[in-house]
Amino acid sequence: MIVPQMVFRHLMLLHLATAGLPQGYPSVPINGTHGVIAMPMYGLGTWLYNSSVTEMAATFALGMGYRHIDTAFVYENQDGVGRALKSSGLDRKEYFITSKIPGGLNASATMATADQCLEQLGLSYIDLMLVHFPATFDGKGGKAARVEEWKTLEKWAKSGKARAIGVSHHCVRHVKDIQEVATLPIAVNQVQYHVGMGSAGPLATDDKAFMQSQGILYQGFSSLCGPCNPPDNMELINGSLVTEIGKAHGKTGSQVALKWLVQQGIPVIPKSKNPVHQMENMDLFDFQLTTAEMARLTAATSPATAAGPNPNDSGDCSVAIDKAGVEVHV
């Protein structure tokens, strides 16, 4: 039997998307350094955890079946992730690690910081390395700095130290700056996205539609609005909309909020050091939200973004350039 070209390509993508992870592990293809690789659909976030809490949370998670841990240089907890990985006994190919280097680094600092990430994690390569922000966290940098850092990160990745590279907190103009010089694909843009933002405009979502049109996987952080101000930080856990929908499926409100994302093909990395909550956060693949339920969740306007200077602003695309050519928050 002759397999049609489109079907053959789809089967090849499925094979590439699952290679390395345990069989059946929910994943999505991303454009890697040497072709398509698999990115898990769920993982453990570690922002604001110190090294010892991170080690404990990651040990719990890996033990119950998680195969993706998300960390970053500025989190100062990568050594905790490394200890958890070492004690897990897992083969290196069985798990996926994401890390991030700060934005605004020059070439030598990019190389040194990326190498330091590997050293802290105890790894010889990273699965996904992201540029954490399009400038320094206080807004200094600009296009020239972005280009220098990306080109250096590409060189680092091509040496065998990263299976894929990407960005975080980047909006359209930041991505276009990189695309002008990129010889490797921008695999992922990791940004804030959760129920309440489904009908928000491009400024709030870092232009989700544009990223997807460019083959850049759109990944959500703060998927339960954890950093949001009270009471917004609890709305996607025990709020009326998510709990009502959850009851129809025998699921919690937080599971509904996370399912809304993964059902769109958007990977999630909810943070928890509680094994019960960790188990709930991975138990997302034995039910489907109906079309009507997805529509209700997409139409929700609360909780809002809560990261920018106004509720409709992500805080990423509001990084503007002043008269001196320096990036500043507005």
SEMITOR-55164 format. One record per residue (C-alpha): x, y, z; residue in three letters; residue number from 1. Coordinates in nm, 3 decimals, always signed. Example, Ala and Ser with C-alpha at 12.3 -4.5 7.8 and 13.67 -1.06 7.14 Angstrom:
SEMITOR-55164
{u:+1.230; v:-0.450; w:+0.780; residuo:ALA; num:1}
{u:+1.367; v:-0.106; w:+0.714; residuo:SER; num:2}
***
This chain:
SEMITOR-55164
{u:+0.000; v:+0.000; w:+0.000; residuo:MET; num:1}
{u:+0.131; v:+0.344; w:-0.090; residuo:ILE; num:2}
{u:+0.114; v:+0.586; w:+0.203; residuo:VAL; num:3}
{u:+0.009; v:+0.938; w:+0.095; residuo:PRO; num:4}
{u:+0.283; v:+1.199; w:+0.148; residuo:GLN; num:5}
{u:+0.086; v:+1.397; w:+0.408; residuo:MET; num:6}
{u:+0.007; v:+1.084; w:+0.609; residuo:VAL; num:7}
{u:+0.370; v:+0.970; w:+0.590; residuo:PHE; num:8}
{u:+0.490; v:+1.308; w:+0.716; residuo:ARG; num:9}
{u:+0.238; v:+1.299; w:+1.001; residuo:HIS; num:10}
{u:+0.352; v:+0.952; w:+1.104; residuo:LEU; num:11}
{u:+0.715; v:+1.065; w:+1.098; residuo:MET; num:12}
{u:+0.632; v:+1.364; w:+1.316; residuo:LEU; num:13}
{u:+0.454; v:+1.138; w:+1.562; residuo:LEU; num:14}
{u:+0.759; v:+0.911; w:+1.574; residuo:HIS; num:15}
{u:+0.995; v:+1.203; w:+1.629; residuo:LEU; num:16}
{u:+0.763; v:+1.359; w:+1.883; residuo:ALA; num:17}
{u:+0.764; v:+1.053; w:+2.108; residuo:THR; num:18}
{u:+1.125; v:+0.942; w:+2.068; residuo:ALA; num:19}
{u:+1.310; v:+0.954; w:+2.402; residuo:GLY; num:20}
{u:+1.010; v:+1.004; w:+2.632; residuo:LEU; num:21}
{u:+0.823; v:+0.709; w:+2.784; residuo:PRO; num:22}
{u:+0.575; v:+0.555; w:+2.542; residuo:GLN; num:23}
{u:+0.244; v:+0.740; w:+2.548; residuo:GLY; num:24}
{u:+0.376; v:+1.043; w:+2.733; residuo:TYR; num:25}
{u:+0.170; v:+1.344; w:+2.615; residuo:PRO; num:26}
{u:+0.395; v:+1.562; w:+2.403; residuo:SER; num:27}
{u:+0.400; v:+1.806; w:+2.116; residuo:VAL; num:28}
{u:+0.659; v:+1.844; w:+1.837; residuo:PRO; num:29}
{u:+0.890; v:+2.146; w:+1.845; residuo:ILE; num:30}
{u:+1.157; v:+2.256; w:+1.599; residuo:ASN; num:31}
{u:+1.491; v:+2.157; w:+1.748; residuo:GLY; num:32}
{u:+1.856; v:+2.215; w:+1.665; residuo:THR; num:33}
{u:+1.870; v:+1.910; w:+1.437; residuo:HIS; num:34}
{u:+1.503; v:+1.856; w:+1.350; residuo:GLY; num:35}
{u:+1.174; v:+1.791; w:+1.525; residuo:VAL; num:36}
{u:+1.189; v:+1.680; w:+1.890; residuo:ILE; num:37}
{u:+0.929; v:+1.610; w:+2.157; residuo:ALA; num:38}
{u:+0.828; v:+1.859; w:+2.424; residuo:MET; num:39}
{u:+0.616; v:+1.722; w:+2.711; residuo:PRO; num:40}
{u:+0.268; v:+1.868; w:+2.744; residuo:MET; num:41}
{u:+0.305; v:+1.904; w:+3.121; residuo:TYR; num:42}
{u:+0.591; v:+1.958; w:+3.359; residuo:GLY; num:43}
{u:+0.688; v:+2.101; w:+3.696; residuo:LEU; num:44}
{u:+0.758; v:+2.472; w:+3.736; residuo:GLY; num:45}
{u:+1.009; v:+2.580; w:+4.001; residuo:THR; num:46}
{u:+0.999; v:+2.962; w:+4.006; residuo:TRP; num:47}
{u:+1.045; v:+3.109; w:+4.358; residuo:LEU; num:48}
{u:+1.147; v:+2.772; w:+4.508; residuo:TYR; num:49}
{u:+1.488; v:+2.756; w:+4.674; residuo:ASN; num:50}
{u:+1.723; v:+2.466; w:+4.598; residuo:SER; num:51}
{u:+1.607; v:+2.237; w:+4.878; residuo:SER; num:52}
{u:+1.235; v:+2.287; w:+4.808; residuo:VAL; num:53}
{u:+1.303; v:+2.243; w:+4.437; residuo:THR; num:54}
{u:+1.488; v:+1.917; w:+4.502; residuo:GLU; num:55}
{u:+1.199; v:+1.788; w:+4.713; residuo:MET; num:56}
{u:+0.930; v:+1.894; w:+4.464; residuo:ALA; num:57}
{u:+1.121; v:+1.757; w:+4.165; residuo:ALA; num:58}
{u:+1.191; v:+1.429; w:+4.344; residuo:THR; num:59}
{u:+0.820; v:+1.384; w:+4.416; residuo:PHE; num:60}
{u:+0.728; v:+1.475; w:+4.059; residuo:ALA; num:61}
{u:+0.981; v:+1.250; w:+3.888; residuo:LEU; num:62}
{u:+0.880; v:+0.963; w:+4.113; residuo:GLY; num:63}
{u:+0.515; v:+0.986; w:+4.010; residuo:MET; num:64}
{u:+0.588; v:+1.013; w:+3.638; residuo:GLY; num:65}
{u:+0.672; v:+1.372; w:+3.550; residuo:TYR; num:66}
{u:+0.938; v:+1.393; w:+3.281; residuo:ARG; num:67}
{u:+0.972; v:+1.769; w:+3.242; residuo:HIS; num:68}
{u:+1.123; v:+2.016; w:+3.490; residuo:ILE; num:69}
{u:+1.136; v:+2.388; w:+3.414; residuo:ASP; num:70}
{u:+1.400; v:+2.605; w:+3.580; residuo:THR; num:71}
{u:+1.622; v:+2.908; w:+3.507; residuo:ALA; num:72}
{u:+1.957; v:+3.058; w:+3.594; residuo:PHE; num:73}
{u:+1.796; v:+3.342; w:+3.791; residuo:VAL; num:74}
{u:+1.584; v:+3.100; w:+3.997; residuo:TYR; num:75}
{u:+1.904; v:+2.994; w:+4.177; residuo:GLU; num:76}
{u:+1.768; v:+2.641; w:+4.223; residuo:ASN; num:77}
{u:+1.919; v:+2.445; w:+3.936; residuo:GLN; num:78}
{u:+2.145; v:+2.250; w:+4.172; residuo:ASP; num:79}
{u:+1.829; v:+2.122; w:+4.341; residuo:GLY; num:80}
{u:+1.693; v:+2.006; w:+4.006; residuo:VAL; num:81}
{u:+2.025; v:+1.836; w:+3.937; residuo:GLY; num:82}
{u:+2.022; v:+1.645; w:+4.265; residuo:ARG; num:83}
{u:+1.666; v:+1.528; w:+4.202; residuo:ALA; num:84}
{u:+1.759; v:+1.409; w:+3.853; residuo:LEU; num:85}
{u:+2.061; v:+1.221; w:+3.983; residuo:LYS; num:86}
{u:+1.867; v:+1.046; w:+4.260; residuo:SER; num:87}
{u:+1.581; v:+0.953; w:+4.024; residuo:SER; num:88}
{u:+1.790; v:+0.688; w:+3.851; residuo:GLY; num:89}
{u:+1.629; v:+0.783; w:+3.519; residuo:LEU; num:90}
{u:+1.819; v:+0.755; w:+3.194; residuo:ASP; num:91}
{u:+1.906; v:+1.097; w:+3.051; residuo:ARG; num:92}
{u:+1.691; v:+1.040; w:+2.741; residuo:LYS; num:93}
{u:+1.381; v:+0.978; w:+2.954; residuo:GLU; num:94}
{u:+1.333; v:+1.335; w:+3.075; residuo:TYR; num:95}
{u:+1.318; v:+1.687; w:+2.934; residuo:PHE; num:96}
{u:+1.477; v:+1.988; w:+3.106; residuo:ILE; num:97}
{u:+1.409; v:+2.352; w:+3.024; residuo:THR; num:98}
{u:+1.634; v:+2.628; w:+3.152; residuo:SER; num:99}
{u:+1.673; v:+2.998; w:+3.075; residuo:LYS; num:100}
{u:+1.957; v:+3.245; w:+3.059; residuo:ILE; num:101}
{u:+1.895; v:+3.613; w:+3.132; residuo:PRO; num:102}
{u:+1.839; v:+3.852; w:+2.845; residuo:GLY; num:103}
{u:+2.079; v:+4.134; w:+2.763; residuo:GLY; num:104}
{u:+2.395; v:+3.921; w:+2.786; residuo:LEU; num:105}
{u:+2.693; v:+3.981; w:+2.559; residuo:ASN; num:106}
{u:+2.859; v:+3.693; w:+2.375; residuo:ALA; num:107}
{u:+3.103; v:+3.588; w:+2.646; residuo:SER; num:108}
{u:+2.842; v:+3.613; w:+2.922; residuo:ALA; num:109}
{u:+2.595; v:+3.411; w:+2.712; residuo:THR; num:110}
{u:+2.844; v:+3.126; w:+2.673; residuo:MET; num:111}
{u:+2.953; v:+3.138; w:+3.036; residuo:ALA; num:112}
{u:+2.600; v:+3.152; w:+3.179; residuo:THR; num:113}
{u:+2.469; v:+2.873; w:+2.956; residuo:ALA; num:114}
{u:+2.764; v:+2.654; w:+3.057; residuo:ASP; num:115}
{u:+2.700; v:+2.738; w:+3.421; residuo:GLN; num:116}
{u:+2.342; v:+2.617; w:+3.384; residuo:CYS; num:117}
{u:+2.466; v:+2.278; w:+3.264; residuo:LEU; num:118}
{u:+2.718; v:+2.263; w:+3.548; residuo:GLU; num:119}
{u:+2.453; v:+2.342; w:+3.811; residuo:GLN; num:120}
{u:+2.214; v:+2.085; w:+3.663; residuo:LEU; num:121}
{u:+2.486; v:+1.822; w:+3.631; residuo:GLY; num:122}
{u:+2.403; v:+1.771; w:+3.263; residuo:LEU; num:123}
{u:+2.607; v:+1.760; w:+2.944; residuo:SER; num:124}
{u:+2.320; v:+1.908; w:+2.740; residuo:TYR; num:125}
{u:+1.986; v:+2.081; w:+2.791; residuo:ILE; num:126}
{u:+1.668; v:+1.991; w:+2.605; residuo:ASP; num:127}
{u:+1.544; v:+2.348; w:+2.573; residuo:LEU; num:128}
{u:+1.735; v:+2.666; w:+2.653; residuo:MET; num:129}
{u:+1.542; v:+2.993; w:+2.646; residuo:LEU; num:130}
{u:+1.644; v:+3.357; w:+2.652; residuo:VAL; num:131}
{u:+1.449; v:+3.461; w:+2.959; residuo:HIS; num:132}
{u:+1.362; v:+3.819; w:+2.858; residuo:PHE; num:133}
{u:+1.419; v:+4.034; w:+2.546; residuo:PRO; num:134}
{u:+1.648; v:+4.267; w:+2.742; residuo:ALA; num:135}
{u:+1.790; v:+4.279; w:+3.092; residuo:THR; num:136}
{u:+1.520; v:+4.254; w:+3.356; residuo:PHE; num:137}
{u:+1.548; v:+4.629; w:+3.414; residuo:ASP; num:138}
{u:+1.490; v:+4.693; w:+3.043; residuo:GLY; num:139}
{u:+1.843; v:+4.757; w:+2.914; residuo:LYS; num:140}
{u:+1.956; v:+4.610; w:+2.586; residuo:GLY; num:141}
{u:+1.792; v:+4.658; w:+2.250; residuo:GLY; num:142}
{u:+1.804; v:+4.493; w:+1.913; residuo:LYS; num:143}
{u:+2.184; v:+4.473; w:+1.888; residuo:ALA; num:144}
{u:+2.206; v:+4.296; w:+2.224; residuo:ALA; num:145}
{u:+1.923; v:+4.058; w:+2.131; residuo:ARG; num:146}
{u:+2.094; v:+3.965; w:+1.806; residuo:VAL; num:147}
{u:+2.433; v:+3.912; w:+1.973; residuo:GLU; num:148}
{u:+2.288; v:+3.691; w:+2.244; residuo:GLU; num:149}
{u:+2.083; v:+3.480; w:+2.000; residuo:TRP; num:150}
{u:+2.372; v:+3.426; w:+1.759; residuo:LYS; num:151}
{u:+2.591; v:+3.317; w:+2.050; residuo:THR; num:152}
{u:+2.322; v:+3.086; w:+2.187; residuo:LEU; num:153}
{u:+2.297; v:+2.926; w:+1.843; residuo:GLU; num:154}
{u:+2.672; v:+2.863; w:+1.844; residuo:LYS; num:155}
{u:+2.644; v:+2.709; w:+2.191; residuo:TRP; num:156}
{u:+2.353; v:+2.488; w:+2.086; residuo:ALA; num:157}
{u:+2.527; v:+2.372; w:+1.769; residuo:LYS; num:158}
{u:+2.817; v:+2.247; w:+1.981; residuo:SER; num:159}
{u:+2.580; v:+1.978; w:+2.111; residuo:GLY; num:160}
{u:+2.474; v:+2.149; w:+2.431; residuo:LYS; num:161}
{u:+2.106; v:+2.215; w:+2.347; residuo:ALA; num:162}
{u:+1.848; v:+2.010; w:+2.159; residuo:ARG; num:163}
{u:+1.636; v:+2.323; w:+2.104; residuo:ALA; num:164}
{u:+1.651; v:+2.694; w:+2.180; residuo:ILE; num:165}
{u:+1.381; v:+2.954; w:+2.219; residuo:GLY; num:166}
{u:+1.263; v:+3.261; w:+2.406; residuo:VAL; num:167}
{u:+1.041; v:+3.373; w:+2.691; residuo:SER; num:168}
{u:+0.851; v:+3.699; w:+2.744; residuo:HIS; num:169}
{u:+0.914; v:+3.796; w:+2.379; residuo:HIS; num:170}
{u:+0.658; v:+3.983; w:+2.172; residuo:CYS; num:171}
{u:+0.645; v:+4.024; w:+1.795; residuo:VAL; num:172}
{u:+0.910; v:+4.292; w:+1.746; residuo:ARG; num:173}
{u:+1.156; v:+4.103; w:+1.967; residuo:HIS; num:174}
{u:+1.101; v:+3.783; w:+1.770; residuo:VAL; num:175}
{u:+1.137; v:+3.963; w:+1.437; residuo:LYS; num:176}
{u:+1.473; v:+4.102; w:+1.549; residuo:ASP; num:177}
{u:+1.594; v:+3.745; w:+1.608; residuo:ILE; num:178}
{u:+1.441; v:+3.609; w:+1.288; residuo:GLN; num:179}
{u:+1.652; v:+3.849; w:+1.083; residuo:GLU; num:180}
{u:+1.969; v:+3.661; w:+1.186; residuo:VAL; num:181}
{u:+1.847; v:+3.320; w:+1.300; residuo:ALA; num:182}
{u:+1.992; v:+3.006; w:+1.144; residuo:THR; num:183}
{u:+1.820; v:+2.783; w:+1.400; residuo:LEU; num:184}
{u:+1.446; v:+2.785; w:+1.466; residuo:PRO; num:185}
{u:+1.295; v:+2.967; w:+1.761; residuo:ILE; num:186}
{u:+1.138; v:+2.656; w:+1.910; residuo:ALA; num:187}
{u:+0.924; v:+2.803; w:+2.187; residuo:VAL; num:188}
{u:+0.799; v:+3.132; w:+2.329; residuo:ASN; num:189}
{u:+0.711; v:+3.082; w:+2.695; residuo:GLN; num:190}
{u:+0.473; v:+3.353; w:+2.817; residuo:VAL; num:191}
{u:+0.198; v:+3.408; w:+3.070; residuo:GLN; num:192}
{u:-0.128; v:+3.255; w:+2.952; residuo:TYR; num:193}
{u:-0.429; v:+3.125; w:+3.142; residuo:HIS; num:194}
{u:-0.808; v:+3.123; w:+3.152; residuo:VAL; num:195}
{u:-0.912; v:+3.489; w:+3.153; residuo:GLY; num:196}
{u:-0.680; v:+3.574; w:+2.866; residuo:MET; num:197}
{u:-0.846; v:+3.369; w:+2.592; residuo:GLY; num:198}
{u:-1.014; v:+3.672; w:+2.436; residuo:SER; num:199}
{u:-0.739; v:+3.920; w:+2.518; residuo:ALA; num:200}
{u:-0.566; v:+4.112; w:+2.242; residuo:GLY; num:201}
{u:-0.213; v:+4.060; w:+2.106; residuo:PRO; num:202}
{u:-0.053; v:+4.300; w:+2.357; residuo:LEU; num:203}
{u:-0.174; v:+4.086; w:+2.646; residuo:ALA; num:204}
{u:-0.084; v:+3.751; w:+2.492; residuo:THR; num:205}
{u:+0.247; v:+3.844; w:+2.325; residuo:ASP; num:206}
{u:+0.056; v:+3.785; w:+2.000; residuo:ASP; num:207}
{u:-0.025; v:+3.417; w:+2.030; residuo:LYS; num:208}
{u:-0.152; v:+3.397; w:+1.671; residuo:ALA; num:209}
{u:+0.171; v:+3.541; w:+1.529; residuo:PHE; num:210}
{u:+0.389; v:+3.300; w:+1.725; residuo:MET; num:211}
{u:+0.188; v:+3.001; w:+1.607; residuo:GLN; num:212}
{u:+0.194; v:+3.126; w:+1.247; residuo:SER; num:213}
{u:+0.575; v:+3.125; w:+1.262; residuo:GLN; num:214}
{u:+0.600; v:+2.766; w:+1.383; residuo:GLY; num:215}
{u:+0.698; v:+2.882; w:+1.733; residuo:ILE; num:216}
{u:+0.535; v:+2.670; w:+2.000; residuo:LEU; num:217}
{u:+0.332; v:+2.887; w:+2.235; residuo:TYR; num:218}
{u:+0.383; v:+2.770; w:+2.594; residuo:GLN; num:219}
{u:+0.204; v:+2.906; w:+2.899; residuo:GLY; num:220}
{u:+0.346; v:+2.984; w:+3.242; residuo:PHE; num:221}
{u:+0.145; v:+3.095; w:+3.546; residuo:SER; num:222}
{u:-0.135; v:+2.880; w:+3.404; residuo:SER; num:223}
{u:-0.327; v:+2.901; w:+3.732; residuo:LEU; num:224}
{u:-0.250; v:+3.271; w:+3.780; residuo:CYS; num:225}
{u:-0.044; v:+3.190; w:+4.090; residuo:GLY; num:226}
{u:+0.149; v:+3.522; w:+4.093; residuo:PRO; num:227}
{u:-0.174; v:+3.719; w:+4.052; residuo:CYS; num:228}
{u:-0.298; v:+3.937; w:+4.334; residuo:ASN; num:229}
{u:-0.568; v:+3.793; w:+4.565; residuo:PRO; num:230}
{u:-0.839; v:+3.691; w:+4.500; residuo:PRO; num:231}
{u:-0.735; v:+3.634; w:+4.136; residuo:ASP; num:232}
{u:-0.469; v:+3.387; w:+4.244; residuo:ASN; num:233}
{u:-0.741; v:+3.143; w:+4.357; residuo:MET; num:234}
{u:-1.000; v:+3.196; w:+4.082; residuo:GLU; num:235}
{u:-0.863; v:+2.919; w:+3.860; residuo:LEU; num:236}
{u:-0.845; v:+2.677; w:+4.152; residuo:ILE; num:237}
{u:-1.179; v:+2.717; w:+4.328; residuo:ASN; num:238}
{u:-1.361; v:+2.985; w:+4.126; residuo:GLY; num:239}
{u:-1.720; v:+2.927; w:+4.020; residuo:SER; num:240}
{u:-1.659; v:+2.881; w:+3.646; residuo:LEU; num:241}
{u:-1.383; v:+2.620; w:+3.666; residuo:VAL; num:242}
{u:-1.539; v:+2.430; w:+3.956; residuo:THR; num:243}
{u:-1.878; v:+2.413; w:+3.784; residuo:GLU; num:244}
{u:-1.721; v:+2.267; w:+3.471; residuo:ILE; num:245}
{u:-1.501; v:+2.039; w:+3.681; residuo:GLY; num:246}
{u:-1.800; v:+1.880; w:+3.852; residuo:LYS; num:247}
{u:-1.931; v:+1.758; w:+3.515; residuo:ALA; num:248}
{u:-1.608; v:+1.564; w:+3.463; residuo:HIS; num:249}
{u:-1.519; v:+1.465; w:+3.818; residuo:GLY; num:250}
{u:-1.222; v:+1.702; w:+3.808; residuo:LYS; num:251}
{u:-1.099; v:+1.996; w:+4.015; residuo:THR; num:252}
{u:-1.115; v:+2.356; w:+3.905; residuo:GLY; num:253}
{u:-0.740; v:+2.370; w:+3.854; residuo:SER; num:254}
{u:-0.755; v:+2.062; w:+3.631; residuo:GLN; num:255}
{u:-1.015; v:+2.234; w:+3.414; residuo:VAL; num:256}
{u:-0.800; v:+2.548; w:+3.389; residuo:ALA; num:257}
{u:-0.497; v:+2.343; w:+3.284; residuo:LEU; num:258}
{u:-0.701; v:+2.127; w:+3.048; residuo:LYS; num:259}
{u:-0.821; v:+2.437; w:+2.865; residuo:TRP; num:260}
{u:-0.457; v:+2.497; w:+2.772; residuo:LEU; num:261}
{u:-0.338; v:+2.146; w:+2.686; residuo:VAL; num:262}
{u:-0.652; v:+2.084; w:+2.480; residuo:GLN; num:263}
{u:-0.529; v:+2.374; w:+2.263; residuo:GLN; num:264}
{u:-0.185; v:+2.213; w:+2.234; residuo:GLY; num:265}
{u:-0.028; v:+2.457; w:+2.480; residuo:ILE; num:266}
{u:+0.214; v:+2.289; w:+2.727; residuo:PRO; num:267}
{u:+0.186; v:+2.380; w:+3.095; residuo:VAL; num:268}
{u:+0.431; v:+2.386; w:+3.387; residuo:ILE; num:269}
{u:+0.223; v:+2.439; w:+3.705; residuo:PRO; num:270}
{u:+0.427; v:+2.469; w:+4.024; residuo:LYS; num:271}
{u:+0.353; v:+2.263; w:+4.336; residuo:SER; num:272}
{u:+0.551; v:+2.097; w:+4.613; residuo:LYS; num:273}
{u:+0.240; v:+1.909; w:+4.727; residuo:ASN; num:274}
{u:+0.234; v:+1.552; w:+4.587; residuo:PRO; num:275}
{u:-0.148; v:+1.548; w:+4.581; residuo:VAL; num:276}
{u:-0.160; v:+1.865; w:+4.374; residuo:HIS; num:277}
{u:+0.123; v:+1.743; w:+4.153; residuo:GLN; num:278}
{u:-0.077; v:+1.428; w:+4.079; residuo:MET; num:279}
{u:-0.384; v:+1.636; w:+3.993; residuo:GLU; num:280}
{u:-0.178; v:+1.862; w:+3.766; residuo:ASN; num:281}
{u:-0.064; v:+1.567; w:+3.554; residuo:MET; num:282}
{u:-0.404; v:+1.395; w:+3.547; residuo:ASP; num:283}
{u:-0.536; v:+1.591; w:+3.251; residuo:LEU; num:284}
{u:-0.560; v:+1.340; w:+2.971; residuo:PHE; num:285}
{u:-0.852; v:+1.111; w:+3.054; residuo:ASP; num:286}
{u:-1.125; v:+1.367; w:+2.978; residuo:PHE; num:287}
{u:-1.215; v:+1.624; w:+2.714; residuo:GLN; num:288}
{u:-1.382; v:+1.958; w:+2.762; residuo:LEU; num:289}
{u:-1.682; v:+2.005; w:+2.535; residuo:THR; num:290}
{u:-1.688; v:+2.270; w:+2.264; residuo:THR; num:291}
{u:-1.930; v:+2.474; w:+2.475; residuo:ALA; num:292}
{u:-1.709; v:+2.446; w:+2.785; residuo:GLU; num:293}
{u:-1.400; v:+2.550; w:+2.589; residuo:MET; num:294}
{u:-1.592; v:+2.849; w:+2.454; residuo:ALA; num:295}
{u:-1.701; v:+2.959; w:+2.802; residuo:ARG; num:296}
{u:-1.344; v:+2.936; w:+2.930; residuo:LEU; num:297}
{u:-1.208; v:+3.122; w:+2.628; residuo:THR; num:298}
{u:-1.465; v:+3.399; w:+2.671; residuo:ALA; num:299}
{u:-1.376; v:+3.453; w:+3.038; residuo:ALA; num:300}
{u:-1.212; v:+3.791; w:+3.105; residuo:THR; num:301}
{u:-1.107; v:+3.719; w:+3.462; residuo:SER; num:302}
{u:-0.849; v:+3.676; w:+3.600; residuo:PRO; num:303}
{u:-0.675; v:+3.928; w:+3.378; residuo:ALA; num:304}
{u:-0.309; v:+3.929; w:+3.285; residuo:THR; num:305}
{u:-0.198; v:+4.124; w:+3.594; residuo:ALA; num:306}
{u:+0.164; v:+4.152; w:+3.477; residuo:ALA; num:307}
{u:+0.171; v:+4.477; w:+3.282; residuo:GLY; num:308}
{u:+0.089; v:+4.838; w:+3.363; residuo:PRO; num:309}
{u:-0.275; v:+4.768; w:+3.286; residuo:ASN; num:310}
{u:-0.490; v:+4.452; w:+3.292; residuo:PRO; num:311}
{u:-0.467; v:+4.412; w:+2.914; residuo:ASN; num:312}
{u:-0.087; v:+4.428; w:+2.895; residuo:ASP; num:313}
{u:+0.146; v:+4.130; w:+2.944; residuo:SER; num:314}
{u:+0.430; v:+4.354; w:+3.057; residuo:GLY; num:315}
{u:+0.649; v:+4.209; w:+2.782; residuo:ASP; num:316}
{u:+0.539; v:+4.403; w:+2.476; residuo:CYS; num:317}
{u:+0.534; v:+4.723; w:+2.680; residuo:SER; num:318}
{u:+0.914; v:+4.723; w:+2.678; residuo:VAL; num:319}
{u:+0.964; v:+5.036; w:+2.469; residuo:ALA; num:320}
{u:+1.275; v:+5.214; w:+2.338; residuo:ILE; num:321}
{u:+1.349; v:+5.563; w:+2.469; residuo:ASP; num:322}
{u:+1.516; v:+5.846; w:+2.272; residuo:LYS; num:323}
{u:+1.861; v:+5.720; w:+2.367; residuo:ALA; num:324}
{u:+1.785; v:+5.379; w:+2.221; residuo:GLY; num:325}
{u:+1.759; v:+5.211; w:+2.561; residuo:VAL; num:326}
{u:+1.473; v:+4.975; w:+2.638; residuo:GLU; num:327}
{u:+1.248; v:+5.085; w:+2.923; residuo:VAL; num:328}
{u:+0.921; v:+4.963; w:+3.071; residuo:HIS; num:329}
{u:+0.620; v:+5.182; w:+3.003; residuo:VAL; num:330}
***
